[in-house]
């Protein structure tokens, strides 16, 4: 399989954010024309517009999410860092569902079930691990609410008890918190890693189909 790079574009031309940005740029250009006779005010306005554009570009870069799919691994890239998993460590990939009184409702999340936690825990950037623990609290809460197991959200949201892998390695601190979170999510949704459907450039169904083709190709190559 060829290496494929997927980049999420956080600001679309038709989005409210893009329209606001265009309006501000237009207002700045009009101001420059109006203030042209007053050189000092025109220069100040130009500097202000350039500063705003630089800040807007930084925000776009910061919010950009991209993925790399190769014959051997699947990787997520973010402004702060990222994580990587090999296809041979992935058990399954699918759309996350919420059980609403017996009705399976799809959620805007794509799930990945791992075979072993250790490679993922040791590859993930600490800042990304922290973001996952904080940003996916709502998903954890939904999972807890659909579970028949009794649990208190405040006890599981940042569970820091030591985690021991199947290979006997013990994790503490942030890695333990992430591993425990993955354990809870597996019991609720049968997945360990979650990708927001808002962070991809295509539908969740298309992304899952693409990832499954890479996964199948890797499994087939491993059998040869």
C-alpha positions in Angstrom: 0.0 0.0 0.0 1.2 3.5 -0.9 1.9 6.1 1.8 -1.1 8.4 2.2 -1.2 11.7 3.9 -4.6 13.1 5.1 -4.9 16.6 6.3 -7.9 18.1 8.0 -8.6 21.7 6.9 -10.1 23.4 10.0 -11.3 26.4 8.1 -13.4 25.9 5.0 -14.2 28.7 2.6 -17.9 28.5 3.5 -17.4 28.3 7.2 -18.4 31.2 9.5 -14.8 31.6 10.6 -13.6 32.0 7.0 -16.3 34.6 6.3 -15.4 36.5 9.4 -11.7 36.5 8.4 -12.6 37.7 4.9 -14.7 40.5 6.4 -11.9 41.7 8.6 -9.4 41.6 5.8 -11.8 43.6 3.6 -12.4 46.1 6.3 -8.7 46.5 6.8 -8.2 47.1 3.1 -11.0 49.7 3.0 -9.5 51.4 6.0 -6.1 51.6 4.2 -7.7 53.3 1.2 -9.7 55.7 3.4 -6.7 56.5 5.6 -4.2 56.7 2.7 -3.8 60.5 3.0 -2.9 60.1 6.7 0.3 58.0 6.3 0.8 57.4 10.0 -2.7 56.0 10.5 -2.4 53.9 7.3 0.8 52.3 8.5 -0.7 51.6 11.9 -3.8 50.0 10.2 -1.5 47.9 7.9 0.5 46.6 10.9 -2.7 45.7 12.8 -4.0 43.8 9.8 -0.7 41.9 9.3 -0.6 41.0 13.0 -4.1 39.7 12.8 -3.3 37.6 9.7 -0.3 36.2 11.4 -2.3 35.2 14.4 -5.0 33.7 12.3 -2.4 31.6 10.4 -1.0 30.4 13.7 -4.5 29.4 14.9 -5.0 27.4 11.7 -1.7 25.6 12.1 -2.4 24.9 15.7 -5.8 23.3 15.0 -4.6 21.3 12.0 -4.9 17.5 12.4 -3.2 15.2 9.9 -2.8 11.4 9.5 -0.3 9.2 7.7 -1.2 5.7 6.5 1.7 3.5 5.4 2.0 -0.2 4.7 3.3 -0.7 8.3 1.7 1.9 10.5 -1.0 4.5 11.2 0.0 7.9 12.7 -1.8 11.0 13.9 0.0 14.4 13.8 -1.0 17.4 15.8 0.5 20.8 16.6 1.7 19.5 20.0 2.9 16.0 18.8 1.1 12.8 18.1 1.0 9.1 18.3 1.6 6.1 16.1 0.4 2.5 16.0 1.4 -0.4 13.8 -1.2 -2.2 11.8 -0.1 -5.5 13.4 -1.1 -4.1 16.7 -4.7 -3.1 15.7 -7.5 -5.6 16.3 -10.3 -3.6 14.6 -11.4 -0.2 13.4 -14.9 1.0 13.3 -17.5 3.7 14.1 -18.2 4.1 17.7 -21.9 3.5 18.7 -24.0 4.5 21.7 -26.5 2.0 23.1 -29.7 4.1 23.7 -32.2 1.7 25.3 -31.3 -1.1 22.8 -30.9 1.2 19.8 -27.4 1.5 18.5 -26.8 5.1 17.5 -23.5 6.1 15.7 -21.3 8.7 17.4 -19.0 11.1 15.6 -16.0 9.1 16.7 -13.9 6.4 15.0 -12.6 3.7 17.3 -9.4 1.7 17.2 -9.0 -1.5 19.3 -5.4 -2.4 20.1 -3.9 -5.8 20.7 -1.4 -4.4 23.2 -1.3 -1.1 25.0 2.5 -0.8 25.6 3.6 0.3 22.1 1.0 3.0 22.0 1.6 4.2 25.6 5.3 4.4 24.8 4.9 6.3 21.5 2.4 8.9 22.5 3.5 12.5 23.2 2.7 13.4 26.9 1.0 16.6 25.9 -1.3 14.7 23.5 -2.0 12.1 26.3 -3.1 15.0 28.5 -5.3 16.4 25.7 -7.0 13.0 25.2 -7.7 12.7 28.9 -9.3 16.1 29.0 -11.0 16.4 25.6 -12.6 13.0 25.6 -14.3 13.3 29.0 -17.8 13.6 27.4 -17.3 10.4 25.5 -16.2 8.6 28.7 -19.3 10.0 30.4 -21.6 8.7 27.7 -20.0 5.3 27.9 -20.4 5.2 31.7 -24.1 6.1 31.4 -24.8 3.2 29.0 -22.9 0.7 31.1 -24.6 -1.6 33.6 -21.5 -1.4 35.8 -21.7 0.9 38.8 -19.2 3.7 38.6 -18.7 7.3 39.7 -17.5 9.6 37.0 -15.1 11.4 39.3 -13.4 8.1 40.2 -12.7 7.1 36.6 -12.2 10.3 34.7 -8.6 10.6 35.9 -7.8 7.2 37.4 -4.2 7.3 38.3 -3.7 3.9 39.9 -0.7 1.9 38.5 -1.4 -0.1 35.3 0.3 -3.4 34.6 0.4 -4.6 31.0 -0.2 -8.1 29.9 3.6 -8.4 29.5 4.0 -7.5 33.1 5.3 -3.9 32.6 4.0 -1.4 35.2 3.0 2.1 34.2 2.5 5.0 36.5 1.6 8.7 36.3 0.2 10.0 33.0 0.8 6.7 31.1 -1.2 4.8 33.8 -4.0 7.4 33.6 -4.2 7.0 29.8 -4.1 3.2 30.1 -6.8 3.1 32.7 -8.9 5.4 30.5 -8.5 3.1 27.6 -9.5 0.1 29.7 -12.7 1.9 30.7 -13.5 2.9 27.1 -12.9 -0.6 25.9 -15.5 -1.9 28.4 -18.0 0.7 27.2 -17.4 0.8 23.5 -14.9 -2.0 22.7 -12.3 0.5 21.4 -9.2 2.0 23.0 -8.3 4.9 20.8 -10.8 7.5 19.4 -10.6 9.8 16.5 -13.1 12.6 16.2 -15.1 12.6 12.9 -14.5 16.4 12.9 -10.8 15.9 12.5 -10.9 14.1 9.1 -11.4 15.3 5.6 -14.1 12.8 4.6 -17.0 10.9 6.1 -16.4 8.6 9.0 -17.6 5.7 6.9 -15.1 6.5 4.1 -12.2 6.9 6.6 -13.0 3.6 8.3 -13.2 1.8 4.9 -9.8 3.3 3.9 -8.2 2.3 7.2 -9.6 -1.2 7.0 -8.1 -1.7 3.5 -4.7 -0.8 4.9 -5.2 -3.1 7.9 -6.3 -6.0 5.6 -3.3 -5.4 3.4 -0.9 -5.5 6.4 -2.5 -8.7 7.7 -2.2 -10.3 4.3 1.5 -9.2 4.0 2.1 -10.7 7.5 0.8 -14.1 6.4 3.1 -14.2 3.4 
